[in-house]
Amino acid sequence: MTDVFHALDDATRRLVLDELAARDGQTLFELCTTLTMRHGVGSSRQAISQHLAVLEEAGLVHTERRGRTKLHHFDPTPLAAIAERWPTTGEAHP
């Protein structure tokens, strides 16, 4: 679970997850283009690739090869495990 918290601690990685949640199965090129055009992220392909590696290590992203193309898929399972760990009681706390 520590890997998940570390992965979510970066704004760029959270944007990557947002984009994969909106449209799953994107290539590195597609993600870089979307991050630049929609969010003004000026990171290099190598930097985004490193962010994807952190997300994959945390289990939040899985990859699939189709020929020369590598597709990235969002996996919300680790987030669900966090939510299950701290169930709400329905009471608001100050």
Secondary structure by P-SEA (a helix, b strand, c coil): caaaaaaaccaaaaaaaaaaaacccccaaaaaaaaaacccccccaaaaaaaaaaaaaaccbbbbbcccbbbbbbbaaaaaaaaaaccccccccc
